[in-house]
Amino acid sequence: MSGGSRRVLVFSGNMLNDIDDEHVVTMEVIEHAVPLSVATGAGGWVRYTWLDHVPKESLTRQLGEVPEELMQRLSTRLFMVIATD
């Protein structure tokens, strides 16, 4: 990730906040495992507790689709963190 670019997973839905349609909720995608991260299966890790909301227009290119199984795992773990905090 050179030049200040970063990879994020767009986590859509209104379970966290009501934010306007011009923004999306994101999770950081990183190259190495850290606590509270889930393997993507493509050599990356998603930090599911590092949520942000960004304007849709700031997103540049889509690198791929996230498998449904991974999204379910992320949603479950995020819910567990929120419910036990």
N, CA, C and O atoms as CSV, one atom per row, in Angstrom:
chain,resi,resn,atom,element,x,y,z
A,1,MET,N,N,0.843,-1.176,0.000
A,1,MET,CA,C,0.000,0.000,0.000
A,1,MET,C,C,0.888,1.239,0.000
A,1,MET,O,O,1.179,1.812,1.050
A,2,SER,N,N,1.295,1.623,-1.148
A,2,SER,CA,C,2.165,2.786,-1.248
A,2,SER,C,C,1.372,4.014,-1.654
A,2,SER,O,O,0.235,3.918,-2.117
A,3,GLY,N,N,1.994,5.169,-1.472
A,3,GLY,CA,C,1.361,6.403,-1.901
A,3,GLY,C,C,0.174,6.826,-1.068
A,3,GLY,O,O,-0.661,7.597,-1.542
A,4,GLY,N,N,0.074,6.348,0.157
A,4,GLY,CA,C,-1.018,6.771,1.030
A,4,GLY,C,C,-2.347,6.098,0.747
A,4,GLY,O,O,-3.349,6.436,1.378
A,5,SER,N,N,-2.385,5.153,-0.185
A,5,SER,CA,C,-3.650,4.466,-0.452
A,5,SER,C,C,-3.877,3.404,0.616
A,5,SER,O,O,-2.935,2.928,1.249
A,6,ARG,N,N,-5.118,3.050,0.799
A,6,ARG,CA,C,-5.446,1.990,1.747
A,6,ARG,C,C,-6.582,1.171,1.185
A,6,ARG,O,O,-7.340,1.632,0.332
A,7,ARG,N,N,-6.694,-0.051,1.674
A,7,ARG,CA,C,-7.769,-0.935,1.227
A,7,ARG,C,C,-8.803,-1.028,2.334
A,7,ARG,O,O,-8.467,-1.119,3.515
A,8,VAL,N,N,-10.049,-1.005,1.938
A,8,VAL,CA,C,-11.142,-1.131,2.902
A,8,VAL,C,C,-12.186,-2.090,2.354
A,8,VAL,O,O,-12.311,-2.285,1.145
A,9,LEU,N,N,-12.922,-2.677,3.267
A,9,LEU,CA,C,-14.079,-3.487,2.926
A,9,LEU,C,C,-15.294,-2.610,3.184
A,9,LEU,O,O,-15.448,-2.071,4.280
A,10,VAL,N,N,-16.149,-2.464,2.196
A,10,VAL,CA,C,-17.367,-1.673,2.377
A,10,VAL,C,C,-18.386,-2.559,3.081
A,10,VAL,O,O,-18.799,-3.594,2.557
A,11,PHE,N,N,-18.782,-2.135,4.277
A,11,PHE,CA,C,-19.711,-2.886,5.118
A,11,PHE,C,C,-21.019,-2.128,5.101
A,11,PHE,O,O,-21.215,-1.218,5.907
A,12,SER,N,N,-21.916,-2.484,4.201
A,12,SER,CA,C,-23.159,-1.737,4.054
A,12,SER,C,C,-24.202,-2.230,5.032
A,12,SER,O,O,-24.083,-3.317,5.596
A,13,GLY,N,N,-25.210,-1.430,5.221
A,13,GLY,CA,C,-26.294,-1.774,6.130
A,13,GLY,C,C,-26.453,-0.713,7.192
A,13,GLY,O,O,-25.551,0.097,7.410
A,14,ASN,N,N,-27.579,-0.712,7.846
A,14,ASN,CA,C,-27.883,0.314,8.838
A,14,ASN,C,C,-27.859,-0.218,10.260
A,14,ASN,O,O,-28.510,0.356,11.133
A,15,MET,N,N,-27.125,-1.301,10.524
A,15,MET,CA,C,-27.129,-1.851,11.872
A,15,MET,C,C,-26.357,-0.987,12.855
A,15,MET,O,O,-26.566,-1.099,14.063
A,16,LEU,N,N,-25.464,-0.122,12.364
A,16,LEU,CA,C,-24.628,0.660,13.265
A,16,LEU,C,C,-25.122,2.082,13.439
A,16,LEU,O,O,-25.219,2.566,14.567
A,17,ASN,N,N,-25.426,2.738,12.382
A,17,ASN,CA,C,-25.840,4.139,12.406
A,17,ASN,C,C,-26.749,4.412,11.224
A,17,ASN,O,O,-26.755,3.679,10.235
A,18,ASP,N,N,-27.501,5.462,11.346
A,18,ASP,CA,C,-28.221,5.968,10.186
A,18,ASP,C,C,-27.344,7.048,9.576
A,18,ASP,O,O,-27.296,8.176,10.069
A,19,ILE,N,N,-26.662,6.701,8.518
A,19,ILE,CA,C,-25.828,7.681,7.828
A,19,ILE,C,C,-26.415,7.886,6.443
A,19,ILE,O,O,-27.055,6.998,5.881
A,20,ASP,N,N,-26.182,9.075,5.908
A,20,ASP,CA,C,-26.811,9.382,4.623
A,20,ASP,C,C,-26.260,8.498,3.506
A,20,ASP,O,O,-25.222,7.854,3.652
A,21,ASP,N,N,-26.977,8.485,2.397
A,21,ASP,CA,C,-26.630,7.626,1.266
A,21,ASP,C,C,-25.323,8.000,0.597
A,21,ASP,O,O,-24.808,7.235,-0.218
A,22,GLU,N,N,-24.779,9.157,0.923
A,22,GLU,CA,C,-23.525,9.571,0.298
A,22,GLU,C,C,-22.313,8.965,0.997
A,22,GLU,O,O,-21.187,9.131,0.528
A,23,HIS,N,N,-22.527,8.261,2.115
A,23,HIS,CA,C,-21.440,7.656,2.880
A,23,HIS,C,C,-21.625,6.140,2.975
A,23,HIS,O,O,-22.735,5.628,2.826
A,24,VAL,N,N,-20.525,5.435,3.224
A,24,VAL,CA,C,-20.565,4.000,3.480
A,24,VAL,C,C,-19.747,3.705,4.732
A,24,VAL,O,O,-18.814,4.437,5.063
A,25,VAL,N,N,-20.106,2.624,5.424
A,25,VAL,CA,C,-19.338,2.152,6.567
A,25,VAL,C,C,-18.260,1.213,6.024
A,25,VAL,O,O,-18.546,0.354,5.191
A,26,THR,N,N,-17.019,1.378,6.497
A,26,THR,CA,C,-15.913,0.563,6.013
A,26,THR,C,C,-15.184,-0.118,7.165
A,26,THR,O,O,-15.264,0.311,8.316
A,27,MET,N,N,-14.471,-1.191,6.826
A,27,MET,CA,C,-13.558,-1.887,7.726
A,27,MET,C,C,-12.202,-1.919,7.036
A,27,MET,O,O,-12.128,-2.126,5.825
A,28,GLU,N,N,-11.139,-1.717,7.789
A,28,GLU,CA,C,-9.778,-1.685,7.243
A,28,GLU,C,C,-9.325,-3.081,6.814
A,28,GLU,O,O,-9.547,-4.055,7.533
A,29,VAL,N,N,-8.692,-3.178,5.647
A,29,VAL,CA,C,-8.080,-4.416,5.165
A,29,VAL,C,C,-6.572,-4.244,5.279
A,29,VAL,O,O,-6.009,-3.277,4.765
A,30,ILE,N,N,-5.919,-5.189,5.957
A,30,ILE,CA,C,-4.479,-5.092,6.207
A,30,ILE,C,C,-3.772,-6.345,5.702
A,30,ILE,O,O,-4.420,-7.317,5.314
A,31,GLU,N,N,-2.436,-6.320,5.709
A,31,GLU,CA,C,-1.651,-7.417,5.152
A,31,GLU,C,C,-1.255,-8.476,6.168
A,31,GLU,O,O,-0.914,-9.592,5.776
A,32,HIS,N,N,-1.290,-8.160,7.482
A,32,HIS,CA,C,-0.845,-9.091,8.514
A,32,HIS,C,C,-1.913,-9.239,9.589
A,32,HIS,O,O,-2.679,-8.311,9.849
A,33,ALA,N,N,-1.957,-10.408,10.205
A,33,ALA,CA,C,-2.929,-10.676,11.270
A,33,ALA,C,C,-2.645,-9.816,12.495
A,33,ALA,O,O,-1.492,-9.635,12.888
A,34,VAL,N,N,-3.701,-9.295,13.088
A,34,VAL,CA,C,-3.649,-8.570,14.358
A,34,VAL,C,C,-4.841,-9.052,15.180
A,34,VAL,O,O,-5.755,-9.669,14.632
A,35,PRO,N,N,-4.847,-8.781,16.489
A,35,PRO,CA,C,-6.031,-9.153,17.266
A,35,PRO,C,C,-7.296,-8.527,16.672
A,35,PRO,O,O,-7.264,-7.417,16.141
A,36,LEU,N,N,-8.381,-9.239,16.770
A,36,LEU,CA,C,-9.686,-8.804,16.269
A,36,LEU,C,C,-9.681,-8.577,14.756
A,36,LEU,O,O,-10.206,-7.583,14.256
A,37,SER,N,N,-9.071,-9.532,14.044
A,37,SER,CA,C,-9.109,-9.496,12.584
A,37,SER,C,C,-9.511,-10.875,12.068
A,37,SER,O,O,-9.372,-11.877,12.769
A,38,VAL,N,N,-10.011,-10.910,10.837
A,38,VAL,CA,C,-10.465,-12.143,10.197
A,38,VAL,C,C,-9.736,-12.276,8.864
A,38,VAL,O,O,-9.632,-11.311,8.107
A,39,ALA,N,N,-9.230,-13.480,8.583
A,39,ALA,CA,C,-8.541,-13.731,7.315
A,39,ALA,C,C,-9.527,-13.650,6.158
A,39,ALA,O,O,-10.650,-14.147,6.248
A,40,THR,N,N,-9.097,-13.020,5.074
A,40,THR,CA,C,-9.962,-12.895,3.902
A,40,THR,C,C,-9.900,-14.117,3.003
A,40,THR,O,O,-10.804,-14.341,2.198
A,41,GLY,N,N,-8.850,-14.905,3.132
A,41,GLY,CA,C,-8.655,-16.039,2.235
A,41,GLY,C,C,-7.897,-15.644,0.985
A,41,GLY,O,O,-7.544,-16.504,0.177
A,42,ALA,N,N,-7.642,-14.358,0.815
A,42,ALA,CA,C,-6.900,-13.863,-0.346
A,42,ALA,C,C,-5.593,-13.212,0.102
A,42,ALA,O,O,-5.043,-12.361,-0.597
A,43,GLY,N,N,-5.102,-13.618,1.273
A,43,GLY,CA,C,-3.838,-13.090,1.770
A,43,GLY,C,C,-3.956,-11.831,2.600
A,43,GLY,O,O,-2.935,-11.272,3.002
A,44,GLY,N,N,-5.149,-11.370,2.868
A,44,GLY,CA,C,-5.346,-10.167,3.676
A,44,GLY,C,C,-6.127,-10.472,4.939
A,44,GLY,O,O,-6.574,-11.599,5.154
A,45,TRP,N,N,-6.285,-9.461,5.766
A,45,TRP,CA,C,-7.023,-9.562,7.021
A,45,TRP,C,C,-7.927,-8.353,7.146
A,45,TRP,O,O,-7.543,-7.251,6.753
A,46,VAL,N,N,-9.122,-8.540,7.687
A,46,VAL,CA,C,-10.068,-7.441,7.894
A,46,VAL,C,C,-10.125,-7.149,9.388
A,46,VAL,O,O,-10.389,-8.040,10.196
A,47,ARG,N,N,-9.875,-5.887,9.749
A,47,ARG,CA,C,-9.972,-5.454,11.146
A,47,ARG,C,C,-11.425,-5.068,11.399
A,47,ARG,O,O,-11.834,-3.947,11.096
A,48,TYR,N,N,-12.191,-5.979,11.943
A,48,TYR,CA,C,-13.632,-5.767,12.038
A,48,TYR,C,C,-14.043,-4.816,13.146
A,48,TYR,O,O,-15.219,-4.460,13.221
A,49,THR,N,N,-13.146,-4.392,13.997
A,49,THR,CA,C,-13.500,-3.390,15.013
A,49,THR,C,C,-13.014,-1.999,14.625
A,49,THR,O,O,-13.257,-1.044,15.363
A,50,TRP,N,N,-12.342,-1.858,13.501
A,50,TRP,CA,C,-11.870,-0.552,13.021
A,50,TRP,C,C,-12.857,-0.025,11.989
A,50,TRP,O,O,-12.584,-0.040,10.789
A,51,LEU,N,N,-13.995,0.437,12.462
A,51,LEU,CA,C,-15.036,0.937,11.569
A,51,LEU,C,C,-14.827,2.416,11.291
A,51,LEU,O,O,-14.344,3.164,12.141
A,52,ASP,N,N,-15.195,2.816,10.103
A,52,ASP,CA,C,-15.117,4.215,9.700
A,52,ASP,C,C,-16.293,4.466,8.766
A,52,ASP,O,O,-16.910,3.523,8.270
A,53,HIS,N,N,-16.596,5.710,8.530
A,53,HIS,CA,C,-17.568,6.021,7.482
A,53,HIS,C,C,-16.927,7.065,6.584
A,53,HIS,O,O,-16.372,8.060,7.050
A,54,VAL,N,N,-17.018,6.818,5.307
A,54,VAL,CA,C,-16.359,7.674,4.323
A,54,VAL,C,C,-17.342,8.018,3.212
A,54,VAL,O,O,-18.289,7.272,2.961
A,55,PRO,N,N,-17.117,9.155,2.544
A,55,PRO,CA,C,-17.953,9.484,1.385
A,55,PRO,C,C,-17.735,8.460,0.268
A,55,PRO,O,O,-16.603,8.059,-0.002
A,56,LYS,N,N,-18.808,8.049,-0.367
A,56,LYS,CA,C,-18.695,7.101,-1.479
A,56,LYS,C,C,-17.750,7.618,-2.555
A,56,LYS,O,O,-17.025,6.842,-3.178
A,57,GLU,N,N,-17.762,8.925,-2.772
A,57,GLU,CA,C,-16.930,9.490,-3.845
A,57,GLU,C,C,-15.434,9.357,-3.564
A,57,GLU,O,O,-14.626,9.503,-4.481
A,58,SER,N,N,-15.047,9.081,-2.307
A,58,SER,CA,C,-13.626,8.933,-1.992
A,58,SER,C,C,-13.101,7.540,-2.331
A,58,SER,O,O,-11.890,7.319,-2.334
A,59,LEU,N,N,-14.000,6.602,-2.615
A,59,LEU,CA,C,-13.582,5.256,-2.993
A,59,LEU,C,C,-13.163,5.273,-4.452
A,59,LEU,O,O,-13.854,5.846,-5.294
A,60,THR,N,N,-12.037,4.649,-4.753
A,60,THR,CA,C,-11.530,4.710,-6.119
A,60,THR,C,C,-11.916,3.490,-6.936
A,60,THR,O,O,-12.777,3.591,-7.810
A,61,ARG,N,N,-11.315,2.357,-6.683
A,61,ARG,CA,C,-11.629,1.201,-7.522
A,61,ARG,C,C,-12.002,-0.002,-6.673
A,61,ARG,O,O,-11.507,-0.181,-5.560
A,62,GLN,N,N,-12.871,-0.807,-7.217
A,62,GLN,CA,C,-13.311,-2.033,-6.545
A,62,GLN,C,C,-12.363,-3.155,-6.929
A,62,GLN,O,O,-12.120,-3.404,-8.110
A,63,LEU,N,N,-11.825,-3.836,-5.908
A,63,LEU,CA,C,-10.869,-4.908,-6.166
A,63,LEU,C,C,-11.513,-6.283,-6.230
A,63,LEU,O,O,-10.892,-7.227,-6.718
A,64,GLY,N,N,-12.741,-6.416,-5.751
A,64,GLY,CA,C,-13.400,-7.711,-5.799
A,64,GLY,C,C,-14.612,-7.771,-4.901
A,64,GLY,O,O,-14.954,-6.803,-4.221
A,65,GLU,N,N,-15.251,-8.912,-4.908
A,65,GLU,CA,C,-16.426,-9.168,-4.080
A,65,GLU,C,C,-16.009,-9.983,-2.864
A,65,GLU,O,O,-15.064,-10.769,-2.929
A,66,VAL,N,N,-16.714,-9.795,-1.761
A,66,VAL,CA,C,-16.447,-10.539,-0.534
A,66,VAL,C,C,-17.413,-11.719,-0.470
A,66,VAL,O,O,-18.622,-11.537,-0.618
A,67,PRO,N,N,-16.892,-12.928,-0.252
A,67,PRO,CA,C,-17.781,-14.091,-0.159
A,67,PRO,C,C,-18.780,-13.943,0.992
A,67,PRO,O,O,-18.467,-13.356,2.027
A,68,GLU,N,N,-19.972,-14.477,0.797
A,68,GLU,CA,C,-21.030,-14.371,1.806
A,68,GLU,C,C,-20.592,-14.962,3.145
A,68,GLU,O,O,-20.918,-14.416,4.199
A,69,GLU,N,N,-19.854,-16.074,3.111
A,69,GLU,CA,C,-19.388,-16.722,4.346
A,69,GLU,C,C,-18.498,-15.779,5.155
A,69,GLU,O,O,-18.601,-15.731,6.381
A,70,LEU,N,N,-17.630,-15.034,4.482
A,70,LEU,CA,C,-16.759,-14.078,5.174
A,70,LEU,C,C,-17.580,-12.941,5.771
A,70,LEU,O,O,-17.321,-12.525,6.900
A,71,MET,N,N,-18.558,-12.435,5.039
A,71,MET,CA,C,-19.404,-11.360,5.576
A,71,MET,C,C,-20.190,-11.836,6.790
A,71,MET,O,O,-20.365,-11.082,7.746
A,72,GLN,N,N,-20.662,-13.073,6.765
A,72,GLN,CA,C,-21.380,-13.613,7.922
A,72,GLN,C,C,-20.460,-13.716,9.135
A,72,GLN,O,O,-20.861,-13.389,10.252
A,73,ARG,N,N,-19.227,-14.169,8.915
A,73,ARG,CA,C,-18.262,-14.281,10.012
A,73,ARG,C,C,-17.931,-12.905,10.584
A,73,ARG,O,O,-17.866,-12.739,11.802
A,74,LEU,N,N,-17.723,-11.920,9.714
A,74,LEU,CA,C,-17.445,-10.553,10.169
A,74,LEU,C,C,-18.615,-9.986,10.962
A,74,LEU,O,O,-18.421,-9.391,12.022
A,75,SER,N,N,-19.820,-10.169,10.455
A,75,SER,CA,C,-21.013,-9.659,11.139
A,75,SER,C,C,-21.180,-10.303,12.510
A,75,SER,O,O,-21.495,-9.623,13.487
A,76,THR,N,N,-20.969,-11.615,12.582
A,76,THR,CA,C,-21.100,-12.323,13.859
A,76,THR,C,C,-20.077,-11.830,14.868
A,76,THR,O,O,-20.420,-11.563,16.019
A,77,ARG,N,N,-18.828,-11.706,14.450
A,77,ARG,CA,C,-17.787,-11.263,15.384
A,77,ARG,C,C,-17.987,-9.815,15.803
A,77,ARG,O,O,-17.768,-9.470,16.965
A,78,LEU,N,N,-18.399,-8.969,14.873
A,78,LEU,CA,C,-18.668,-7.576,15.225
A,78,LEU,C,C,-19.809,-7.502,16.227
A,78,LEU,O,O,-19.733,-6.745,17.195
A,79,PHE,N,N,-20.863,-8.274,16.011
A,79,PHE,CA,C,-21.986,-8.291,16.942
A,79,PHE,C,C,-21.538,-8.765,18.322
A,79,PHE,O,O,-21.964,-8.210,19.335
A,80,MET,N,N,-20.680,-9.789,18.369
A,80,MET,CA,C,-20.197,-10.297,19.654
A,80,MET,C,C,-19.405,-9.229,20.400
A,80,MET,O,O,-19.529,-9.107,21.619
A,81,VAL,N,N,-18.597,-8.459,19.686
A,81,VAL,CA,C,-17.826,-7.386,20.322
A,81,VAL,C,C,-18.761,-6.305,20.847
A,81,VAL,O,O,-18.600,-5.837,21.974
A,82,ILE,N,N,-19.731,-5.909,20.041
A,82,ILE,CA,C,-20.675,-4.866,20.460
A,82,ILE,C,C,-21.501,-5.347,21.650
A,82,ILE,O,O,-21.729,-4.588,22.591
A,83,ALA,N,N,-21.948,-6.590,21.617
A,83,ALA,CA,C,-22.818,-7.121,22.670
A,83,ALA,C,C,-22.090,-7.357,23.985
A,83,ALA,O,O,-22.720,-7.349,25.042
A,84,THR,N,N,-20.776,-7.566,23.944
A,84,THR,CA,C,-20.031,-7.863,25.171
A,84,THR,C,C,-19.214,-6.694,25.678
A,84,THR,O,O,-18.549,-6.810,26.707
A,85,ASP,N,N,-19.247,-5.584,24.989
A,85,ASP,CA,C,-18.436,-4.431,25.381
A,85,ASP,C,C,-18.997,-3.757,26.611
A,85,ASP,O,O,-18.439,-2.766,27.081
